[in-house]
């Protein structure tokens, strides 16, 4: 089955979710681009948008239409070529309108999984639940005569286990988009020895056509992205717990969040990143990964404590941040949750005293925004860490220790065979997490 034929009938499971909606958009755009090629004018294409929440489907289609408009406006030159035979389309607005209708015309929204019974390619973006995934895969596989390929968006569940439990005979691989899929450039490609060469070549071609940066990961729970993030998060949580012997825990959380953002020159502090992903999601992923980790314990009692009282983080439907470890106003942290008091304590009550305890920053330590834009950011980061290592302040010393531990995590991912190279680890953190420098470097040693 050639590339275009494989795309003739695509299904996206969990299409109305945050990840599924982006995957649906990218899939529909690629299918439409193939459909509009002259050699495919007599072929039939469909993309099934499957989700159990029927009330979410109208909003999903509205979102897709708006995003297709944006995509069309960015590629009018290509669209003019694809619609060269349409003499009725003169203005760019005509061509854009036609493209929107063509893309929307191939999408079939619905709540019934039976729609996937005729598919040749299935994207799965349901919740990070191995049992649910395998039940869906098994049901489709038993009722679909086309021996479809399954591309799972799992960020932590080993692919080989899903393959075995669902009886797919190697017709599944990990195609892990980053959030949000329509914006993020990274895809982690997780293959197994059971995958055919044709399947792997198709996945690479599809990622290329979607304009993604592909990083290979071996099939070990958590892969590269969560393999680093979960351990980095656990380290930050544990450091705050240790620091709580010197100050209240909410102040320690603030301190570690500031160290992991301002001192390490990252886009978010570690607790803000946990909130962005979701306290509940991070806790769940650690629980998924932990049984596969023979030499470590990926578990946080503090995450359990927050989860039990309903402090979960994540985002609202409009993308705004829900409260988690931190309380947010207009996207900015304004308070920190105190487990002891069961309430949020305003940052203004303690920031000055904690900042004084941490000490000043070297002038060479830039904001992430300034560093990431700099053409010589590696050199600037090296200078900043050189100064941090000699700076006689508590915050500087803790930042260097944090960066060194982050490097150790990255090196362990390579030595454990999760990542093929150190460069792959760095690419995931640079591209998927928007870091300004990779964790595996010489300047934090």
Buried (B, 14 or more C-beta within 10 A) or exposed (E): BEEBEBBBBBBBBBBBBBBBBBBBBBBBBBBBBBBBEEEBEEEEBBBBBBBEEEEBBEEBBEBBBEBBBEBBEEBEEEBEEBBEEEEEBEEBEEBBBBBBEBBBEBBEBBBEBEBBBBBBBBBBBBEBEBEBBBBBBBBBBEEBEBEBBBBBBBBBBBBBBBBBBBEBEBBBBBBBBBBBBBEBEBBBBBBBEBBBEEBBEBBBEBBEBBEBBBBBBBBBBBBBBBBBBBBBBBBBBEBBBEBBEEBBBBBBBBBBBBBBBBBBBBBBBBBBBBBBBBBBBBBBBBBBBBEBBEEEEBBBEBBEEBBEEEBBBBBEEEEEBBBBBBBBEEEEBBBBBBBEEEEBBEBEEBBEEBBEBBBEBBEBBBEBEEBBEEEEBBEBBBBBBBBBBEBEBBBBBBBBBBBBBBBBBBBBBBEEEBBBEBBBBBBBBBBBBBBBBBBBBEBBE
